């Protein structure tokens, strides 16, 4: 499914290059989430840097599934950890790209087979500062769920459109055969990253521990 964003014309080219294309869903621009990258990165380091070395390695990131899901892509110097500067750089890029609300579909499978009737909740990471709303959806027969914030949190002229915000999220699943089995799921919704707009999780292939962007090579 092609994702569609609300963003100013200055962000359209970046959208086309990073996400394989998008469609404008209305003329009104939606303000991007209010996140302070430096403050958020500092808060993340303070929350999860248990050994005090100023970085977040894979072991420490077990408690922060969203950052763990992008460790390989955000680790600019290849030391298998995220520094505060690396986090600031990526947050600055994604939150200044101009995207306000996005249309995002998440797919849940088990060994490649769709998981229907599964409640999927995207819970913003606390270190972002509270400016991002939780979003949720329920999977259909094909295992796909459109993830959206509550209608009351959308602009008045867009309350009938299923949309969510850019952000870093913990992903919670609830439903038959799923509840209590899955842990440490995370995802970064980022229109500037090709892997950041098509969340998909396979409960077997991903070891019931992490997400795999749809279309990514196994």
N, C-alpha and C positions, 0 to 999 in steps of 0.2 A: 504494500500500500504506500502511495506517495504521501509524504508528510507535507502539511501546509502550515505556513507560519504567518503571523502578523509582524511586519517589520518595515522600516522605512526603506525608500529606494536605495539609500546608501548601503544597505545590508543585503540587497537582492543578489548582487554578483557573488558575494561570499556564500550565500545560501545555495546558489546554483552549482558552485564549485565543490562545496563540502558535502552537500546532502543529495546530490544527484538531481536537483530541481525542486521547485516548490510552486504552489499556486497561491495567489493573493485571495484571501477570503473576505475582504471588505476594505473600505477606503480609510477607516479610522485606525490610526496607529495606537497600539497598546504599549504603555510604558513598561520597560523591562523591570524585572525584580530589583529592589534596592538592596544590593549587597556590597559591602566594603571589602574588596579582595585582601588588603593587608591585614585588616582586623580579623577576617575569617581565617586566613592562613595561620595567623598567630594563635588564634583560639584552637585550631586543629592541632597544632604542635603541642600546646599546653595540655590538651585533653588526652593525647595518645602517645606522646614521646616519653615512654616509661624509663628508658635508660639515660635520658638527659643529653643525648648527643646532637640534638637540634634537627634530627631527621626522623622520618617515619618509615621503618622497614616493613617487610611483608608480615613479620610476626606481630608487630604493633598494629598493623592495619587490619588484622583479623577483627578488631573491635570497631573498625570504620570501613564497612563494606563498600561504600561508594568510592572512596579514594583507592581502596585495594583493587577495584575493578578497572581503574585507569593507570595503575602503577607503571605498567610497561610503556604506555603512551606518554605519560607525563614525566617520566624519569629522564630528563634531558642529558645528564652526564653519565648515565649507565651504571650507577653504583647500587642499583636495586633498592633504592629508597627515595622518598620524596622530601626535599628540603623545603623550608619556608619560602624561599625565593621561587622554586619551581611551582609551588602551589599558587603563589601570588600571580605569577606570569600567566598561568592557564586560566585562573579565575578572572583576571583582568581581561583576557581575550574573549572569553565566553560571555561575560556580562556587559561588555561594551560593544557587542556585535549588533545591537539594535533589536533583537528579537524580544517580543513581549510574551505572547501566548502561542503555544504550538499545538497542533493536532498530532497526537502520539498514539500508536497502537502497539501493545505489548503482547507477545505470543508465549504461551506456556505449554510445554510438551513434556512427555516422559518417554525416553528412548525413541524420540521422533514422533510419537503419537500425541495428538491434541489432548489437553486436559481441560474439559469443559466445567462450567459452574464453579469456577475458582475466583474468589474475591482477591483482587490484586491492589495492594495499597502502596503508594509511593510516599514515604515519610521524609521530609526534608531533614538534612543533618543539622543538628543544633548549632554547630559552629558558624553557620551562615548568618545567624543573627535574627531569625524569626520573620524575615521579610518574604518568605516563600510559603505558599499554601500547600497542605497535603492534597494529594489527588488519588483517585481510585477508579476501578472499573471491574466488571465481571466478564470472564471469558465465555465466549459462545462455543458452539459445537466444534469449530475449527481451532479452538484454543486461543483465539485472539480476543483481546479486550481493549477498548478505547479508554485511555486513562484521562480523567478530567477532574478539575477542581469543582467544588459545588457551584451551581448556577449563581447563587447569591454573591459569589466572589468574582464573577466575571462582569465586564462592562455591561451596562443596561441593554445595549443593542446587540450583545453577543451571548446572552444567557441561554439561547437554544443551541449553542455550538459547543461540542465537547472539546475543551482546551485545557492545557496545563502550562506551568511555568518552567523556564530553564532552571536547572539546579542540580544539586547533589542529593541523592536519595538513598535511604534504606528501603528495600522492597520486601513487603510482608505478603505472604500468601495464606489464604484460608479457604478450605473447601474439602470435599470428600477425598480421602486419600492423600491430602497435602498437609493439613494442619498438624503441627508438631514435628514434621519430618524435615522441614527446610530451615536452614539457618545461614546467616551471614551473606544474604543477597544484597547487592548494591548496584546502582546505576547512576551515570551522570548524563542528564539530558542537556545536550550541547549542540546547537545548530551549526557551530563552526567545525565540528568533528564528524566526519562521515559515519563513524561508529556510534555517534551520540544521539541518533534520532530513531533507531529501530531496536528497542529493547526486546530480547528474547531469552528465555531461560529453559533449559532442558534439565529436568530433575535427576536424570541418570547421567547423561553425558557430562554435565557440569558438576557432578559429584555432590549435588544438593548443597553447594556452598557458594557458587558465584555465577554471575550472569555472563552470557555470551551474546554480543551484538549480532542481530540477524544478518546473515550473509557472510560473516567472518569465517575464514578458512579454519577447519579443524586441525 
